[in-house]
Amino acid sequence: MELGSILQTTTLISAILAILLILLQRRGASLGAGFGGSGELFTTRRGLDKSLFSATIVFTLIFVFSILGLVLIPS
């Protein structure tokens, strides 16, 4: 396989996984908190929530670097 096709495949897979991980995360504050309702502003991520957050960051960075690789490396 060529480097360009590897980067394209990596970009596609990382984009799909990042989107899925973003959609799986819970919302921090409800709509009522924006209108003066009680809601916690700062929370600590624990367990699965922390793992999803970390995985989202990793796959987003893989996506960004693969896009940069596609742009900067001549094919």
PyMOL Python script that loads the backbone (N, CA, C, O; Angstrom):
from pymol import cmd

cmd.read_pdbstr("""\
ATOM      1  N   MET A   1       0.838  -1.196   0.000  1.00  0.00           N
ATOM      2  CA  MET A   1       0.000   0.000   0.000  1.00  0.00           C
ATOM      3  C   MET A   1       0.876   1.250   0.000  1.00  0.00           C
ATOM      4  O   MET A   1       1.964   1.276   0.575  1.00  0.00           O
ATOM      5  N   GLU A   2       0.376   2.256  -0.648  1.00  0.00           N
ATOM      6  CA  GLU A   2       1.093   3.517  -0.692  1.00  0.00           C
ATOM      7  C   GLU A   2       0.795   4.333   0.563  1.00  0.00           C
ATOM      8  O   GLU A   2      -0.192   4.096   1.260  1.00  0.00           O
ATOM      9  N   LEU A   3       1.661   5.286   0.829  1.00  0.00           N
ATOM     10  CA  LEU A   3       1.493   6.128   2.004  1.00  0.00           C
ATOM     11  C   LEU A   3       0.215   6.965   1.909  1.00  0.00           C
ATOM     12  O   LEU A   3      -0.463   7.186   2.912  1.00  0.00           O
ATOM     13  N   GLY A   4      -0.106   7.422   0.714  1.00  0.00           N
ATOM     14  CA  GLY A   4      -1.316   8.236   0.529  1.00  0.00           C
ATOM     15  C   GLY A   4      -2.583   7.470   0.845  1.00  0.00           C
ATOM     16  O   GLY A   4      -3.494   8.014   1.468  1.00  0.00           O
ATOM     17  N   SER A   5      -2.659   6.214   0.425  1.00  0.00           N
ATOM     18  CA  SER A   5      -3.860   5.425   0.709  1.00  0.00           C
ATOM     19  C   SER A   5      -3.947   5.050   2.182  1.00  0.00           C
ATOM     20  O   SER A   5      -5.042   4.950   2.735  1.00  0.00           O
ATOM     21  N   ILE A   6      -2.794   4.842   2.822  1.00  0.00           N
ATOM     22  CA  ILE A   6      -2.791   4.574   4.266  1.00  0.00           C
ATOM     23  C   ILE A   6      -3.293   5.791   5.025  1.00  0.00           C
ATOM     24  O   ILE A   6      -4.086   5.664   5.958  1.00  0.00           O
ATOM     25  N   LEU A   7      -2.828   6.982   4.623  1.00  0.00           N
ATOM     26  CA  LEU A   7      -3.272   8.205   5.288  1.00  0.00           C
ATOM     27  C   LEU A   7      -4.758   8.467   5.048  1.00  0.00           C
ATOM     28  O   LEU A   7      -5.454   8.935   5.950  1.00  0.00           O
ATOM     29  N   GLN A   8      -5.244   8.176   3.859  1.00  0.00           N
ATOM     30  CA  GLN A   8      -6.673   8.356   3.580  1.00  0.00           C
ATOM     31  C   GLN A   8      -7.526   7.419   4.422  1.00  0.00           C
ATOM     32  O   GLN A   8      -8.554   7.827   4.962  1.00  0.00           O
ATOM     33  N   THR A   9      -7.102   6.166   4.535  1.00  0.00           N
ATOM     34  CA  THR A   9      -7.831   5.200   5.354  1.00  0.00           C
ATOM     35  C   THR A   9      -7.797   5.600   6.824  1.00  0.00           C
ATOM     36  O   THR A   9      -8.806   5.509   7.522  1.00  0.00           O
ATOM     37  N   THR A  10      -6.630   6.043   7.291  1.00  0.00           N
ATOM     38  CA  THR A  10      -6.496   6.493   8.679  1.00  0.00           C
ATOM     39  C   THR A  10      -7.383   7.693   8.947  1.00  0.00           C
ATOM     40  O   THR A  10      -8.009   7.781  10.003  1.00  0.00           O
ATOM     41  N   THR A  11      -7.443   8.616   8.001  1.00  0.00           N
ATOM     42  CA  THR A  11      -8.288   9.798   8.151  1.00  0.00           C
ATOM     43  C   THR A  11      -9.757   9.414   8.251  1.00  0.00           C
ATOM     44  O   THR A  11     -10.476   9.914   9.115  1.00  0.00           O
ATOM     45  N   LEU A  12     -10.196   8.541   7.382  1.00  0.00           N
ATOM     46  CA  LEU A  12     -11.602   8.131   7.382  1.00  0.00           C
ATOM     47  C   LEU A  12     -11.987   7.397   8.664  1.00  0.00           C
ATOM     48  O   LEU A  12     -13.017   7.698   9.268  1.00  0.00           O
ATOM     49  N   ILE A  13     -11.168   6.442   9.077  1.00  0.00           N
ATOM     50  CA  ILE A  13     -11.479   5.666  10.281  1.00  0.00           C
ATOM     51  C   ILE A  13     -11.436   6.544  11.533  1.00  0.00           C
ATOM     52  O   ILE A  13     -12.315   6.444  12.389  1.00  0.00           O
ATOM     53  N   SER A  14     -10.424   7.399  11.644  1.00  0.00           N
ATOM     54  CA  SER A  14     -10.326   8.262  12.826  1.00  0.00           C
ATOM     55  C   SER A  14     -11.452   9.286  12.867  1.00  0.00           C
ATOM     56  O   SER A  14     -11.912   9.645  13.951  1.00  0.00           O
ATOM     57  N   ALA A  15     -11.903   9.760  11.720  1.00  0.00           N
ATOM     58  CA  ALA A  15     -13.024  10.715  11.701  1.00  0.00           C
ATOM     59  C   ALA A  15     -14.309  10.047  12.175  1.00  0.00           C
ATOM     60  O   ALA A  15     -15.054  10.623  12.966  1.00  0.00           O
ATOM     61  N   ILE A  16     -14.569   8.838  11.695  1.00  0.00           N
ATOM     62  CA  ILE A  16     -15.785   8.125  12.096  1.00  0.00           C
ATOM     63  C   ILE A  16     -15.752   7.811  13.595  1.00  0.00           C
ATOM     64  O   ILE A  16     -16.746   8.000  14.295  1.00  0.00           O
ATOM     65  N   LEU A  17     -14.600   7.330  14.081  1.00  0.00           N
ATOM     66  CA  LEU A  17     -14.494   7.003  15.505  1.00  0.00           C
ATOM     67  C   LEU A  17     -14.598   8.242  16.387  1.00  0.00           C
ATOM     68  O   LEU A  17     -15.213   8.187  17.452  1.00  0.00           O
ATOM     69  N   ALA A  18     -14.004   9.363  15.962  1.00  0.00           N
ATOM     70  CA  ALA A  18     -14.100  10.594  16.747  1.00  0.00           C
ATOM     71  C   ALA A  18     -15.549  11.078  16.815  1.00  0.00           C
ATOM     72  O   ALA A  18     -16.004  11.515  17.872  1.00  0.00           O
ATOM     73  N   ILE A  19     -16.266  11.004  15.713  1.00  0.00           N
ATOM     74  CA  ILE A  19     -17.677  11.412  15.706  1.00  0.00           C
ATOM     75  C   ILE A  19     -18.491  10.535  16.648  1.00  0.00           C
ATOM     76  O   ILE A  19     -19.298  11.042  17.427  1.00  0.00           O
ATOM     77  N   LEU A  20     -18.285   9.225  16.583  1.00  0.00           N
ATOM     78  CA  LEU A  20     -19.023   8.316  17.459  1.00  0.00           C
ATOM     79  C   LEU A  20     -18.709   8.568  18.930  1.00  0.00           C
ATOM     80  O   LEU A  20     -19.608   8.547  19.770  1.00  0.00           O
ATOM     81  N   LEU A  21     -17.439   8.806  19.244  1.00  0.00           N
ATOM     82  CA  LEU A  21     -17.060   9.058  20.631  1.00  0.00           C
ATOM     83  C   LEU A  21     -17.626  10.378  21.139  1.00  0.00           C
ATOM     84  O   LEU A  21     -18.011  10.478  22.304  1.00  0.00           O
ATOM     85  N   ILE A  22     -17.681  11.380  20.287  1.00  0.00           N
ATOM     86  CA  ILE A  22     -18.281  12.660  20.688  1.00  0.00           C
ATOM     87  C   ILE A  22     -19.768  12.483  20.973  1.00  0.00           C
ATOM     88  O   ILE A  22     -20.293  13.047  21.933  1.00  0.00           O
ATOM     89  N   LEU A  23     -20.442  11.698  20.136  1.00  0.00           N
ATOM     90  CA  LEU A  23     -21.877  11.488  20.334  1.00  0.00           C
ATOM     91  C   LEU A  23     -22.179  10.636  21.556  1.00  0.00           C
ATOM     92  O   LEU A  23     -23.270  10.741  22.117  1.00  0.00           O
ATOM     93  N   LEU A  24     -21.253   9.802  21.980  1.00  0.00           N
ATOM     94  CA  LEU A  24     -21.477   8.958  23.152  1.00  0.00           C
ATOM     95  C   LEU A  24     -21.306   9.695  24.479  1.00  0.00           C
ATOM     96  O   LEU A  24     -21.773   9.218  25.513  1.00  0.00           O
ATOM     97  N   GLN A  25     -20.653  10.833  24.463  1.00  0.00           N
ATOM     98  CA  GLN A  25     -20.402  11.549  25.707  1.00  0.00           C
ATOM     99  C   GLN A  25     -21.662  12.223  26.216  1.00  0.00           C
ATOM    100  O   GLN A  25     -22.507  12.679  25.446  1.00  0.00           O
ATOM    101  N   ARG A  26     -21.764  12.273  27.549  1.00  0.00           N
ATOM    102  CA  ARG A  26     -22.909  12.929  28.175  1.00  0.00           C
ATOM    103  C   ARG A  26     -22.724  14.438  28.141  1.00  0.00           C
ATOM    104  O   ARG A  26     -21.606  14.949  28.072  1.00  0.00           O
ATOM    105  N   ARG A  27     -23.847  15.129  28.191  1.00  0.00           N
ATOM    106  CA  ARG A  27     -23.806  16.587  28.261  1.00  0.00           C
ATOM    107  C   ARG A  27     -23.514  16.999  29.690  1.00  0.00           C
ATOM    108  O   ARG A  27     -24.017  16.380  30.628  1.00  0.00           O
ATOM    109  N   GLY A  28     -22.701  18.046  29.871  1.00  0.00           N
ATOM    110  CA  GLY A  28     -22.330  18.485  31.214  1.00  0.00           C
ATOM    111  C   GLY A  28     -23.428  19.252  31.914  1.00  0.00           C
ATOM    112  O   GLY A  28     -23.628  19.078  33.116  1.00  0.00           O
ATOM    113  N   ALA A  29     -24.136  20.087  31.203  1.00  0.00           N
ATOM    114  CA  ALA A  29     -25.174  20.898  31.826  1.00  0.00           C
ATOM    115  C   ALA A  29     -26.433  20.827  30.971  1.00  0.00           C
ATOM    116  O   ALA A  29     -26.368  20.754  29.744  1.00  0.00           O
ATOM    117  N   SER A  30     -27.543  20.848  31.625  1.00  0.00           N
ATOM    118  CA  SER A  30     -28.808  20.809  30.895  1.00  0.00           C
ATOM    119  C   SER A  30     -29.189  22.216  30.447  1.00  0.00           C
ATOM    120  O   SER A  30     -28.523  23.191  30.793  1.00  0.00           O
ATOM    121  N   LEU A  31     -30.251  22.306  29.686  1.00  0.00           N
ATOM    122  CA  LEU A  31     -30.707  23.604  29.194  1.00  0.00           C
ATOM    123  C   LEU A  31     -31.155  24.500  30.342  1.00  0.00           C
ATOM    124  O   LEU A  31     -31.004  25.720  30.273  1.00  0.00           O
ATOM    125  N   GLY A  32     -31.700  23.908  31.387  1.00  0.00           N
ATOM    126  CA  GLY A  32     -32.161  24.688  32.540  1.00  0.00           C
ATOM    127  C   GLY A  32     -31.035  25.393  33.262  1.00  0.00           C
ATOM    128  O   GLY A  32     -31.256  26.443  33.865  1.00  0.00           O
ATOM    129  N   ALA A  33     -29.837  24.845  33.216  1.00  0.00           N
ATOM    130  CA  ALA A  33     -28.702  25.475  33.885  1.00  0.00           C
ATOM    131  C   ALA A  33     -28.325  26.783  33.194  1.00  0.00           C
ATOM    132  O   ALA A  33     -27.773  27.681  33.831  1.00  0.00           O
ATOM    133  N   GLY A  34     -28.612  26.899  31.919  1.00  0.00           N
ATOM    134  CA  GLY A  34     -28.313  28.137  31.195  1.00  0.00           C
ATOM    135  C   GLY A  34     -29.245  29.267  31.564  1.00  0.00           C
ATOM    136  O   GLY A  34     -28.919  30.436  31.356  1.00  0.00           O
ATOM    137  N   PHE A  35     -30.406  28.934  32.110  1.00  0.00           N
ATOM    138  CA  PHE A  35     -31.380  29.955  32.478  1.00  0.00           C
ATOM    139  C   PHE A  35     -31.450  30.164  33.989  1.00  0.00           C
ATOM    140  O   PHE A  35     -32.468  30.631  34.499  1.00  0.00           O
ATOM    141  N   GLY A  36     -30.396  29.831  34.700  1.00  0.00           N
ATOM    142  CA  GLY A  36     -30.347  30.100  36.130  1.00  0.00           C
ATOM    143  C   GLY A  36     -30.678  28.911  36.997  1.00  0.00           C
ATOM    144  O   GLY A  36     -30.686  29.034  38.222  1.00  0.00           O
ATOM    145  N   GLY A  37     -30.947  27.781  36.414  1.00  0.00           N
ATOM    146  CA  GLY A  37     -31.206  26.588  37.212  1.00  0.00           C
ATOM    147  C   GLY A  37     -29.927  26.084  37.839  1.00  0.00           C
ATOM    148  O   GLY A  37     -28.830  26.457  37.424  1.00  0.00           O
ATOM    149  N   SER A  38     -30.072  25.238  38.837  1.00  0.00           N
ATOM    150  CA  SER A  38     -28.875  24.746  39.501  1.00  0.00           C
ATOM    151  C   SER A  38     -28.188  23.722  38.603  1.00  0.00           C
ATOM    152  O   SER A  38     -28.829  22.865  37.995  1.00  0.00           O
ATOM    153  N   GLY A  39     -26.902  23.834  38.543  1.00  0.00           N
ATOM    154  CA  GLY A  39     -26.092  22.899  37.760  1.00  0.00           C
ATOM    155  C   GLY A  39     -24.647  23.059  38.170  1.00  0.00           C
ATOM    156  O   GLY A  39     -24.200  24.167  38.469  1.00  0.00           O
ATOM    157  N   GLU A  40     -23.926  21.978  38.186  1.00  0.00           N
ATOM    158  CA  GLU A  40     -22.519  22.062  38.551  1.00  0.00           C
ATOM    159  C   GLU A  40     -21.715  22.577  37.371  1.00  0.00           C
ATOM    160  O   GLU A  40     -21.888  22.127  36.238  1.00  0.00           O
ATOM    161  N   LEU A  41     -20.845  23.515  37.648  1.00  0.00           N
ATOM    162  CA  LEU A  41     -20.038  24.093  36.585  1.00  0.00           C
ATOM    163  C   LEU A  41     -18.799  23.249  36.322  1.00  0.00           C
ATOM    164  O   LEU A  41     -18.446  23.000  35.170  1.00  0.00           O
ATOM    165  N   PHE A  42     -18.145  22.814  37.383  1.00  0.00           N
ATOM    166  CA  PHE A  42     -16.923  22.029  37.237  1.00  0.00           C
ATOM    167  C   PHE A  42     -17.171  20.627  37.775  1.00  0.00           C
ATOM    168  O   PHE A  42     -17.600  20.454  38.915  1.00  0.00           O
ATOM    169  N   THR A  43     -16.900  19.645  36.952  1.00  0.00           N
ATOM    170  CA  THR A  43     -17.047  18.265  37.390  1.00  0.00           C
ATOM    171  C   THR A  43     -15.775  17.506  37.058  1.00  0.00           C
ATOM    172  O   THR A  43     -15.018  17.904  36.172  1.00  0.00           O
ATOM    173  N   THR A  44     -15.546  16.430  37.758  1.00  0.00           N
ATOM    174  CA  THR A  44     -14.395  15.579  37.499  1.00  0.00           C
ATOM    175  C   THR A  44     -14.853  14.368  36.711  1.00  0.00           C
ATOM    176  O   THR A  44     -15.831  13.711  37.071  1.00  0.00           O
ATOM    177  N   ARG A  45     -14.151  14.080  35.649  1.00  0.00           N
ATOM    178  CA  ARG A  45     -14.492  12.909  34.845  1.00  0.00           C
ATOM    179  C   ARG A  45     -13.958  11.663  35.536  1.00  0.00           C
ATOM    180  O   ARG A  45     -12.829  11.642  36.027  1.00  0.00           O
ATOM    181  N   ARG A  46     -14.793  10.619  35.565  1.00  0.00           N
ATOM    182  CA  ARG A  46     -14.388   9.371  36.200  1.00  0.00           C
ATOM    183  C   ARG A  46     -14.851   8.205  35.358  1.00  0.00           C
ATOM    184  O   ARG A  46     -15.829   8.299  34.617  1.00  0.00           O
ATOM    185  N   GLY A  47     -14.135   7.109  35.484  1.00  0.00           N
ATOM    186  CA  GLY A  47     -14.546   5.859  34.867  1.00  0.00           C
ATOM    187  C   GLY A  47     -14.640   5.915  33.352  1.00  0.00           C
ATOM    188  O   GLY A  47     -13.722   6.364  32.666  1.00  0.00           O
ATOM    189  N   LEU A  48     -15.782   5.444  32.847  1.00  0.00           N
ATOM    190  CA  LEU A  48     -15.996   5.361  31.403  1.00  0.00           C
ATOM    191  C   LEU A  48     -16.012   6.744  30.761  1.00  0.00           C
ATOM    192  O   LEU A  48     -15.559   6.909  29.628  1.00  0.00           O
ATOM    193  N   ASP A  49     -16.530   7.731  31.477  1.00  0.00           N
ATOM    194  CA  ASP A  49     -16.573   9.098  30.946  1.00  0.00           C
ATOM    195  C   ASP A  49     -15.164   9.623  30.671  1.00  0.00           C
ATOM    196  O   ASP A  49     -14.930  10.282  29.658  1.00  0.00           O
ATOM    197  N   LYS A  50     -14.239   9.334  31.565  1.00  0.00           N
ATOM    198  CA  LYS A  50     -12.854   9.769  31.386  1.00  0.00           C
ATOM    199  C   LYS A  50     -12.198   9.032  30.221  1.00  0.00           C
ATOM    200  O   LYS A  50     -11.441   9.616  29.445  1.00  0.00           O
ATOM    201  N   SER A  51     -12.502   7.737  30.112  1.00  0.00           N
ATOM    202  CA  SER A  51     -11.937   6.944  29.007  1.00  0.00           C
ATOM    203  C   SER A  51     -12.457   7.427  27.662  1.00  0.00           C
ATOM    204  O   SER A  51     -11.692   7.527  26.703  1.00  0.00           O
ATOM    205  N   LEU A  52     -13.754   7.730  27.579  1.00  0.00           N
ATOM    206  CA  LEU A  52     -14.323   8.250  26.330  1.00  0.00           C
ATOM    207  C   LEU A  52     -13.704   9.598  25.973  1.00  0.00           C
ATOM    208  O   LEU A  52     -13.407   9.861  24.808  1.00  0.00           O
ATOM    209  N   PHE A  53     -13.511  10.445  26.970  1.00  0.00           N
ATOM    210  CA  PHE A  53     -12.922  11.759  26.751  1.00  0.00           C
ATOM    211  C   PHE A  53     -11.489  11.629  26.223  1.00  0.00           C
ATOM    212  O   PHE A  53     -11.105  12.314  25.275  1.00  0.00           O
ATOM    213  N   SER A  54     -10.709  10.748  26.842  1.00  0.00           N
ATOM    214  CA  SER A  54      -9.315  10.548  26.412  1.00  0.00           C
ATOM    215  C   SER A  54      -9.249   9.944  25.011  1.00  0.00           C
ATOM    216  O   SER A  54      -8.429  10.358  24.191  1.00  0.00           O
ATOM    217  N   ALA A  55     -10.101   8.976  24.741  1.00  0.00           N
ATOM    218  CA  ALA A  55     -10.119   8.355  23.414  1.00  0.00           C
ATOM    219  C   ALA A  55     -10.535   9.361  22.346  1.00  0.00           C
ATOM    220  O   ALA A  55     -10.022   9.327  21.227  1.00  0.00           O
ATOM    221  N   THR A  56     -11.462  10.259  22.685  1.00  0.00           N
ATOM    222  CA  THR A  56     -11.879  11.299  21.745  1.00  0.00           C
ATOM    223  C   THR A  56     -10.706  12.202  21.386  1.00  0.00           C
ATOM    224  O   THR A  56     -10.520  12.550  20.220  1.00  0.00           O
ATOM    225  N   ILE A  57      -9.924  12.576  22.376  1.00  0.00           N
ATOM    226  CA  ILE A  57      -8.753  13.422  22.127  1.00  0.00           C
ATOM    227  C   ILE A  57      -7.740  12.693  21.244  1.00  0.00           C
ATOM    228  O   ILE A  57      -7.188  13.279  20.313  1.00  0.00           O
ATOM    229  N   VAL A  58      -7.500  11.422  21.538  1.00  0.00           N
ATOM    230  CA  VAL A  58      -6.521  10.644  20.763  1.00  0.00           C
ATOM    231  C   VAL A  58      -6.954  10.534  19.303  1.00  0.00           C
ATOM    232  O   VAL A  58      -6.157  10.805  18.405  1.00  0.00           O
ATOM    233  N   PHE A  59      -8.214  10.139  19.051  1.00  0.00           N
ATOM    234  CA  PHE A  59      -8.663   9.971  17.674  1.00  0.00           C
ATOM    235  C   PHE A  59      -8.769  11.308  16.937  1.00  0.00           C
ATOM    236  O   PHE A  59      -8.588  11.356  15.720  1.00  0.00           O
ATOM    237  N   THR A  60      -9.057  12.386  17.657  1.00  0.00           N
ATOM    238  CA  THR A  60      -9.075  13.703  17.014  1.00  0.00           C
ATOM    239  C   THR A  60      -7.657  14.114  16.609  1.00  0.00           C
ATOM    240  O   THR A  60      -7.462  14.669  15.527  1.00  0.00           O
ATOM    241  N   LEU A  61      -6.680  13.849  17.455  1.00  0.00           N
ATOM    242  CA  LEU A  61      -5.292  14.155  17.099  1.00  0.00           C
ATOM    243  C   LEU A  61      -4.812  13.294  15.928  1.00  0.00           C
ATOM    244  O   LEU A  61      -4.109  13.787  15.046  1.00  0.00           O
ATOM    245  N   ILE A  62      -5.186  12.022  15.915  1.00  0.00           N
ATOM    246  CA  ILE A  62      -4.836  11.162  14.778  1.00  0.00           C
ATOM    247  C   ILE A  62      -5.448  11.711  13.497  1.00  0.00           C
ATOM    248  O   ILE A  62      -4.801  11.731  12.450  1.00  0.00           O
ATOM    249  N   PHE A  63      -6.708  12.160  13.584  1.00  0.00           N
ATOM    250  CA  PHE A  63      -7.382  12.747  12.419  1.00  0.00           C
ATOM    251  C   PHE A  63      -6.646  13.990  11.927  1.00  0.00           C
ATOM    252  O   PHE A  63      -6.400  14.130  10.729  1.00  0.00           O
ATOM    253  N   VAL A  64      -6.297  14.887  12.835  1.00  0.00           N
ATOM    254  CA  VAL A  64      -5.626  16.141  12.451  1.00  0.00           C
ATOM    255  C   VAL A  64      -4.266  15.846  11.819  1.00  0.00           C
ATOM    256  O   VAL A  64      -3.927  16.423  10.786  1.00  0.00           O
ATOM    257  N   PHE A  65      -3.486  14.956  12.430  1.00  0.00           N
ATOM    258  CA  PHE A  65      -2.162  14.665  11.894  1.00  0.00           C
ATOM    259  C   PHE A  65      -2.223  13.915  10.568  1.00  0.00           C
ATOM    260  O   PHE A  65      -1.350  14.087   9.716  1.00  0.00           O
ATOM    261  N   SER A  66      -3.246  13.085  10.388  1.00  0.00           N
ATOM    262  CA  SER A  66      -3.366  12.411   9.098  1.00  0.00           C
ATOM    263  C   SER A  66      -3.777  13.392   7.993  1.00  0.00           C
ATOM    264  O   SER A  66      -3.340  13.256   6.850  1.00  0.00           O
ATOM    265  N   ILE A  67      -4.610  14.371   8.329  1.00  0.00           N
ATOM    266  CA  ILE A  67      -4.959  15.421   7.361  1.00  0.00           C
ATOM    267  C   ILE A  67      -3.698  16.226   7.004  1.00  0.00           C
ATOM    268  O   ILE A  67      -3.451  16.517   5.834  1.00  0.00           O
ATOM    269  N   LEU A  68      -2.909  16.581   8.024  1.00  0.00           N
ATOM    270  CA  LEU A  68      -1.675  17.320   7.754  1.00  0.00           C
ATOM    271  C   LEU A  68      -0.725  16.486   6.895  1.00  0.00           C
ATOM    272  O   LEU A  68      -0.054  17.017   6.010  1.00  0.00           O
ATOM    273  N   GLY A  69      -0.671  15.190   7.158  1.00  0.00           N
ATOM    274  CA  GLY A  69       0.169  14.311   6.336  1.00  0.00           C
ATOM    275  C   GLY A  69      -0.291  14.277   4.902  1.00  0.00           C
ATOM    276  O   GLY A  69       0.530  14.279   3.985  1.00  0.00           O
ATOM    277  N   LEU A  70      -1.607  14.244   4.690  1.00  0.00           N
ATOM    278  CA  LEU A  70      -2.121  14.244   3.317  1.00  0.00           C
ATOM    279  C   LEU A  70      -1.801  15.550   2.596  1.00  0.00           C
ATOM    280  O   LEU A  70      -1.525  15.556   1.397  1.00  0.00           O
ATOM    281  N   VAL A  71      -1.839  16.640   3.329  1.00  0.00           N
ATOM    282  CA  VAL A  71      -1.583  17.953   2.707  1.00  0.00           C
ATOM    283  C   VAL A  71      -0.095  18.183   2.448  1.00  0.00           C
ATOM    284  O   VAL A  71       0.289  18.707   1.402  1.00  0.00           O
ATOM    285  N   LEU A  72       0.735  17.785   3.411  1.00  0.00           N
ATOM    286  CA  LEU A  72       2.151  18.130   3.312  1.00  0.00           C
ATOM    287  C   LEU A  72       2.994  17.111   2.544  1.00  0.00           C
ATOM    288  O   LEU A  72       3.995  17.487   1.934  1.00  0.00           O
ATOM    289  N   ILE A  73       2.620  15.853   2.557  1.00  0.00           N
ATOM    290  CA  ILE A  73       3.412  14.824   1.874  1.00  0.00           C
ATOM    291  C   ILE A  73       2.931  14.726   0.419  1.00  0.00           C
ATOM    292  O   ILE A  73       1.759  14.449   0.162  1.00  0.00           O
ATOM    293  N   PRO A  74       3.839  14.953  -0.516  1.00  0.00           N
ATOM    294  CA  PRO A  74       3.424  14.853  -1.920  1.00  0.00           C
ATOM    295  C   PRO A  74       3.095  13.412  -2.306  1.00  0.00           C
ATOM    296  O   PRO A  74       3.778  12.472  -1.898  1.00  0.00           O
ATOM    297  N   SER A  75       2.055  13.262  -3.087  1.00  0.00           N
ATOM    298  CA  SER A  75       1.654  11.907  -3.483  1.00  0.00           C
ATOM    299  C   SER A  75       2.107  11.554  -4.876  1.00  0.00           C
ATOM    300  O   SER A  75       1.845  10.448  -5.350  1.00  0.00           O
TER     301      SER A  75
END
""", "prot")
cmd.dss("prot")
cmd.show_as("cartoon", "prot")
cmd.util.cbc("prot")
cmd.orient("prot")
